[in-house]
Amino acid sequence: MVNQKRRSFIAGSFLSGIASWAQASGGTAERQETPQEIAGPFYPITPQKDKDFDLTHIAGRDGTARGAVIWITGEVFDSTGDPVEDASVEIWQANAEGRYNHPNDPNPAPLDQHFQGWAIVTSGSKGAFRFRTVMPGSYPAGLDWERPPHIHFKVMKRGFVELVTQMYFPGQPLNETDRLLQRRELAEQKLMIADVLREEHDSFHHRIVIERA
Ligand SMILES: [Fe+2]
């Protein structure tokens, strides 16, 4: 119970953080649609009950996920700059050691029984959403290719084109050699790399723009 209260308190302070961030970015914010990216081979296929915003804890289990806890906050907009409320915002990612909870993941890195790995939330007022998770590990995607830490997103709402994309973290050296990220123009890369919301680098903000169908 205390833990729950504390979580709500922390979430509240982050949400006010987003409000001031949004104010600061004001009308100059980008309206370009978030680039589509492949879903990759590890889209979750194993049913799981708990898909709430907190990926660091699985309901009914004692224990928490390994790794550095981070917050991902963001907003969904349409390409005219209006917020999109009630959109389904889904994420899936590797655990802190770079392993997906997916039967086809060949990475020998260990699974984490306390990491949720997959979450679906609904964008709220002003299109806002948030997740609490751990920094994903990098993982080998080929003989000479290590994928940088990233989070897969799927954003859906009736009347809009479904967006499947990947979000990257700023300042990660592996971003510079990632074949998926580096095949894009710099302007597109910028739209796929989150902003740091707090100097401690434990909180990130990602602005998503989806296209009307
Ligand atoms: Fe991935």
Boltz pocket constraint, residues with backbone or C-beta under 6 A from the ligand:
constraints:
  - pocket:
      binder: B
      contacts: [[A, 39], [A, 40], [A, 42], [A, 94], [A, 147], [A, 150], [A, 152]]
      max_distance: 6.0
